[in-house]
Amino acid sequence: MDSFEFNKVAGAVLGTALGVMVLSIASDALFASHEPEKPGMHVEVADAGGGEAGAPAAEVTPIRSVDRIQVGSGGRGPITEAIQKEYMGIAEGRLPDRYGWRTMVPAGEPASA
């Protein structure tokens, strides 16, 4: 290969490398992500309501707002309410456990650690 052919190939390779580097630097400048002042979003959870004193915490909890923007009516909707009732019914033994979530421990036997 003569020097003219070599110069064409080397110029193409170096030009491509230079173009990739310039585009990389430009994209970093254009699409730079900045660290937020506080990590995460502010999420306010609606009161599940209907719980009794010894009941477990509401595992299915509606979201009231995200970043102080109200979601829906700001409370529990009909779908969340139905899911909560179904879950709590299974957890408290009022409804049959169709999913195999509960493990019955016979009375009088100590729990194993």
Secondary structure as GFF3:
##gff-version 3
##sequence-region A 1 113
A	DSSP	alpha_helix	3	30	.	.	.	ID=ss1
A	DSSP	beta_strand	43	45	.	.	.	ID=ss2
A	DSSP	beta_strand	63	66	.	.	.	ID=ss3
A	DSSP	beta_strand	69	70	.	.	.	ID=ss4
A	DSSP	alpha_helix	78	91	.	.	.	ID=ss5
###
